[in-house]
Amino acid sequence: MDIKSTKYYLYWLYCQFELITCSYLMEPWEKLLFYTFNITMLVMVLYTAYVFVPVHVSTAFQFFLHLFGNQHENTVSIVK
Protein backbone atom coordinates (compact mmCIF):
# COMPACT_ATOMS: atom_id res chain seq x y z
CA MET A 1 0.00 0.00 0.00
CA ASP A 2 1.32 3.40 -0.95
CA ILE A 3 2.09 5.90 1.82
CA LYS A 4 0.63 8.77 -0.19
CA SER A 5 -2.67 6.97 -0.72
CA THR A 6 -2.78 6.08 2.99
CA LYS A 7 -2.28 9.73 3.84
CA TYR A 8 -5.15 10.74 1.55
CA TYR A 9 -7.36 7.99 2.92
CA LEU A 10 -6.78 9.11 6.51
CA TYR A 11 -7.50 12.69 5.50
CA TRP A 12 -10.70 11.53 3.79
CA LEU A 13 -11.74 9.70 6.97
CA TYR A 14 -11.06 12.84 9.00
CA CYS A 15 -13.19 14.90 6.61
CA GLN A 16 -15.99 12.35 6.87
CA PHE A 17 -15.78 12.51 10.65
CA GLU A 18 -16.01 16.30 10.56
CA LEU A 19 -19.00 16.13 8.23
CA ILE A 20 -20.83 13.57 10.37
CA THR A 21 -20.24 15.45 13.63
CA CYS A 22 -20.64 18.91 12.02
CA SER A 23 -17.41 19.93 13.72
CA TYR A 24 -16.26 21.70 10.56
CA LEU A 25 -18.66 24.49 11.57
CA MET A 26 -16.96 25.01 14.94
CA GLU A 27 -14.32 27.53 15.80
CA PRO A 28 -10.89 26.19 16.76
CA TRP A 29 -11.46 26.55 20.51
CA GLU A 30 -14.79 24.77 20.21
CA LYS A 31 -13.16 21.94 18.26
CA LEU A 32 -10.54 21.63 20.98
CA LEU A 33 -13.19 21.27 23.68
CA PHE A 34 -15.26 18.91 21.54
CA TYR A 35 -12.35 16.62 20.68
CA THR A 36 -11.02 16.69 24.25
CA PHE A 37 -14.41 15.66 25.61
CA ASN A 38 -14.83 12.89 23.03
CA ILE A 39 -11.34 11.49 23.54
CA THR A 40 -11.81 11.58 27.32
CA MET A 41 -15.10 9.67 27.06
CA LEU A 42 -13.55 7.11 24.69
CA VAL A 43 -10.61 6.51 27.04
CA MET A 44 -12.95 6.13 30.02
CA VAL A 45 -15.14 3.62 28.17
CA LEU A 46 -12.12 1.59 27.04
CA TYR A 47 -10.65 1.58 30.56
CA THR A 48 -13.96 0.52 32.07
CA ALA A 49 -14.31 -2.27 29.54
CA TYR A 50 -10.73 -3.40 30.21
CA VAL A 51 -11.25 -3.50 33.98
CA PHE A 52 -14.83 -4.67 34.46
CA VAL A 53 -15.80 -6.83 31.47
CA PRO A 54 -13.40 -9.71 32.27
CA VAL A 55 -14.68 -9.82 35.85
CA HIS A 56 -18.29 -9.99 34.70
CA VAL A 57 -17.55 -12.63 32.08
CA SER A 58 -15.72 -14.75 34.64
CA THR A 59 -18.56 -14.40 37.14
CA ALA A 60 -21.16 -15.33 34.50
CA PHE A 61 -19.06 -18.32 33.40
CA GLN A 62 -18.81 -19.60 36.97
CA PHE A 63 -22.55 -19.04 37.49
CA PHE A 64 -23.43 -21.11 34.42
CA LEU A 65 -20.99 -23.85 35.42
CA HIS A 66 -22.67 -24.01 38.83
CA LEU A 67 -26.12 -23.87 37.22
CA PHE A 68 -25.40 -26.90 35.02
CA GLY A 69 -24.06 -28.91 37.95
CA ASN A 70 -20.34 -28.88 37.26
CA GLN A 71 -18.32 -28.81 40.45
CA HIS A 72 -15.08 -26.99 40.98
CA GLU A 73 -11.91 -29.05 40.62
CA ASN A 74 -10.70 -28.21 44.11
CA THR A 75 -13.81 -29.54 45.89
CA VAL A 76 -13.34 -32.68 47.91
CA SER A 77 -15.79 -35.49 47.29
CA ILE A 78 -17.54 -36.68 50.44
CA VAL A 79 -18.66 -40.02 48.96
CA LYS A 80 -15.84 -42.46 48.21
Salt bridges, closest charged atoms under 4 A:
GLU18 OE2 - LYS31 NZ 2.84
